[in-house]
Amino acid sequence: MSGGLFEAIAPEHGVAMHRAVARVEWGALVGVAAGAGAAIGLFRAETRRVTAILATWAALAAGAAVLRLPVGPSRYGAVVLVGTGAAYILAGRAFHAAVSWIARADIPFARASGAMVLVLLLALPAKNADESLTGGDPMLEMASAAWAESACGPLAPGSVILLSDARLERRLLAARAASELRADLLLVPLFDPRGARAARALASEPLLTPLYRDAIVSGAPEEVSLAKFAEARPLVFMFEARHERALARHLVPSGLFMRFMPEPRGRTERRAGLEEFLAPRAEIARTSMSRGRDPEILEVTTRLLRARAIALAAADDKEVVSRALDDLRHFSPEDPMIQTLIRRMLTSKGVIDLKELAP
């Protein structure tokens, strides 16, 4: 029993691992830069004392690995962590000196060259931080790209997406930052019409003015404003239970969203929009996301599918609602809204009651 325990943690100890730490955690560039930074700091009297302390900690970190202190990948000794931080501080001193020397050099575009080197140095830790969030797991990256494709791929070119949720906006902005979201889509945070991002969206598309006015005055866009805008550009609208039912009859499923059409549409078009979600490419995306490997993607997808089910229920298409609930059940099998909506469909003689339903 004890042997198995020590075997499990042995890879994080020993002489073999200090080389891996130096190579993976520090890297050759940081190691050389740390040495150069120590030399620069020790050469100057005003920085000699601090540099000596940092260099001592960095040396202790390397010695700690040899002395069999935990050095990763899941457990680290305190001395190793402090020494690694000290090494990065020394490396930063060397990088600062290099950038300053390049910027002051008597060559064309010296300052611009120094700025480019600085941007490169900032990009490297940003890249490492991004990779650490995914743990280097290609499945997470595949799920993110698949989500962006299945959610927005079927949308018409130049579509305007009216967002009513900050979490969804963050997910779409993250996909855009990773070059996973189409560049022609305009994101409009209608939940914050006075915000900076909303102002930028309005500047790029002045036709949004009536929608902003409705959102500020009454809390939601009106049917006339939405229909008029949809005649000019493809429009995506997130229906909520508090909205007027008349808006739901304009909506047709497209990807994970609902496109707002200028004129009311029928059940056949809504059913066809749902069937497109079962295309092979979308099916792969649904399978990768349903594993729960990325809670944020799962949460946002569930949010969109709830809104879709409510919109179809508001349009009074019970058969199509059942199909939409099947999609929701795939991502959130125990979602309380599923049973609530099914019960109301069975008990409602006329239109489906949407009171107290949240998207």
N, C-alpha and C positions, 0 to 999 in steps of 0.2 A: 504493500500500500504506500509506504513512504518512498520506496524506489520509484513508483509511478509518478508520485507528486514531484520529486526532484527531476525526473526525466522531463516532465511537462514544462518546468521553468528553466531547465538547463540552457536552452538556446538563448536566454537573455543574460547569460553570465559568461565569464571566461575571456581568455586572451583572443580567441577567434572573433569575438563580437566587437572589440574595440576598433578593429579595422573596418567592420561594417558601419559602425557609428560614424567614424571619420569619413567614410566614403558616401554614405547615404544622408546622414543628418547634417554633416558639415560640408562635405564635398571638397574637391581639390582646390577650387577657386576660393572658397571661404578659408580653407586652411592656409593657403599662401597669403591671402589678404590679411588674415589675423596676424601672421608672422610679420608682415610688412607694417601693419598698424602698430604692433608692439615696438618695432624698431623706431618708428616715427615718434611714438609717444615717449619712449625712453631717451631719445635724443634731445628732447626739449625739457628744460628744467621745470617749467610750469605744469607739465602733464606727467612727469616721471613717476610721481608717487601713485597716482590713480592707475596709470598703465601697468606699473609693477604688480598692483593688487589684481587687476584683471588678468594679466598674464599668468599669475600664480594660480588663479582659479581655473583657467583654461588648461594649464598643465596638470592640475589635480584631477580634472575630469578625465583626461587620458589615462592618468595613473589609476584612477578608480576603476576603470574598465579592466585593467590588467589585474587589479586586486579582487576581481570577481564581484563588483557591485552591479546591480541590474542596469542594463544599458539598452533596453527596448527589445522588441518593438511595442510591448504593452506595459512594461514596468520600467521605471527609471529611478536611479538613485538621486537623492537631492544634490549631491556633489556634481553628478553628471549634468543635471539640469542647469545648475548655477554656472558651471564651467562652459557649457554650450552657449549660454547667454553672454558670458564674458567674451568668448571667441567671436560672436557676432558683433559685439560692440567694437572690438579691436578691428575686425574686418571693415566695419562701417567707417572707422577713422581712416583706413587706407583708401577706401573708395572715395571718401570726401576729398582727400588729398589729390587723388587721380583726377576727379572731376574738376577741381579747382585749377589744377595744372593745365588741363586741356582747355578750359575756358579762358585762361590767361595767355595761352600760347600765341605766338606771333604767326598765325596761319589764317587763311580765309575761313570764315564761318566758325571761328573758334568757340564762341559762346553757344551757337546752335549745336555744335558737336558735343560740347559739354552737357547741354540739356538732353540730347538724345541718349548719351551714355547714362545719365541719371534716370531717364524714363525706363531704360532697359534694366537697370538695377532694381527699380521699383516693381517692374513686371515679374521678375523671377520669384520673389516671395509671394506675390499675389497669385501666381500660377500654382505654387506649392500649396498655398492655403486652400485654393479651390479644389485641388486634387485630394487634400486631406479630408474635405467635407464629404466627398464621395467614397473615400477609402480606397480609391483606385479601382472600384468595382465597375466593370464595363456594363453590368446589367442596369445600374442606376443611370448611367449616361444614356443607354439605349431607351430606358423607360421615359426619360425626359424628352428625348428627341421624338419618340413615338407619340407621346402625349401632345406635343405641339403640332405634329402632323395630323393626328386624328381629330384634334380639337379645332384647328384652323385651316387645315389643308383644303377641305371642300368649300370654304367660303369664296364668294365671288371676288375677282380682282378689285382692289381699292375699297374693300369693305370698311365700314366704320363700326367699331364695337363699343356700344354704350355699357360701361362697367358700373355695377351697383355694389361692388364688394372690393374692399382693399386687398384681401387675400388673393383674389383672382388677378388683380392688377399686378401684385408682386410676382405671381407665378408667370404671367405673360412677360413682364419686364425681365425676369430672369432668363426666360427662353430667348428673348431678343438679345440679351447680352451674350448669350452662348451661341448666337447665330442660328438658332433653331426656329425662330419665328419669322414668317414672311415680312419683308420690309414694306410691302404696300398696304399693310393693315394699319389703320389709325385707331389708337386706344384713347377712349374718352372717359375719364373718371367722373361719371355723372354724380357719384355719391359726394363729390367735393367740387361743385361747380365754381367755387371761388379760389381754388388752389392753383399753384403754379403750373402743374401739368395740364390742368383743364384749360388754363389760359393759353398755353402753347398749342393745344389742340384746336382751340377756337381761332387762333391766329392763322393756322394752316387751313382751316375750313370754316369760313364765315357763316355758311349755311346752318351751322350748329346754334346760332343765336336764339331762335325760337325754342329750341329744346332746353337750352340753359335757362331761359326765362321761365319756362314751365317748371323746371326742376327747382328753381329758387322760390317761385311764388306758391306753387301747389305741391311741391315735393315729388312730382313725377311728370314726365312728358305727356302731352295730350295726343289723342288719336290724330287730329288734323295736322299737328306739327310733325308727328312721326311719318305720316303718309306722304306729306309734301316733301320731306327730306328723302324718303325712300325712292321717290321718283327721280331724284338727282343722283344719288349714290346708293350702293348696296348697304343696307343697315342691319346690324345685329342688335337685338334688344333682349334683355333678361327680364322675363315676366315674373311678377310676385303676386301673392294672393291678395294684396291690398290694391292692386291695379284694377282698372275697369275691365270687365269681361270682354268688351268689344275689342280691346287690343289683342287678345289671344287669338281671335279669328284671322288676324293678319299674319300670324307666325307659322313658319314652316321649318322643321328641324334641318340643320345643316352642320355636319360634324357634331361637336358637343354643344353647339350654340343653337339659337333660333333666329332665323332671318325674318325681319319685318318687311312684308310685301305692301306695296301701295294700296292694293285692294284685298278684301277678305278672301281667303282661300278655303278649299274644301278638304274633306277627310282624305281623299285619294292622294293629294299632294303631301299631306302630313304623314300619311303612311309610307309613301315613297321616300320621304326624307329620313324616316327611321330605318328603312331597309338599307339605305346607303351606309349606315353606321355598321352594318354587318359585312361590309366588303372585306376581302382578305387582309388588306393592309391595316384597316381599322381593327380587325379581329386580333391581329398580332399585338397591336398597341393595348387593347383591352386586356389580353392575357398577361402581358408583362406588367401592367399597372396593378392588376388585381392581386398580386402576390403580397402587397403591403410593404414592399421594400422601400418605398418613399412615401411616408405619411402625408407629406404636403400635397403631392400629386393625387393621392387617394382622396384627400379631403376636398380638394378643389373639384375633382371629377364628380364626386358625390354631390357637391353643391350644385353643379351645372345640371346634373341629371334630375335632381329634385325640382329645380326650376322648370325643367322641360316637362316633367310629369304634371306639375301644377298648371302650366300653360295649356297643355292638352286637355286637362280636366276642365279648365275654364272655358275652352272651346266646345265642351260637351261631346267629346269623341271618346266614349267609354271603351270601345274596342281598341282604339289606338293608345289610350291610357294604359291598358293592360300590357301592351307591348313595351311602352316606355318604362313601366314598373319592372319588367323583366331585366332591362338594362341596368336600372338602379340596383336591383337585387344582386346583380353580378358583382358590384363593387361594395355594397353595404347590405349583406343578407339580413341583418337584424334591424334594419332601419325602421323606426316606429312609424314613419310616414307611410310606408307601404301598406301595412295593415289598416291604418286609419283611412287611407284613400280607397282601399278596396271595400271597406265597410260602408263608406259613404256612397260609393257607386251602387252598392247593392240595395241600400235603404232609400236612396233618393229617387223619387218618382220623376222629377223633372231635372233641373240643372243640378250638378254636383255641388254640394256645400263645401266652400273653401275656407270657411271661418277657422281662424287659429292655425292655419297651415303655413309653415315657414319654408321658403325655398332652400 
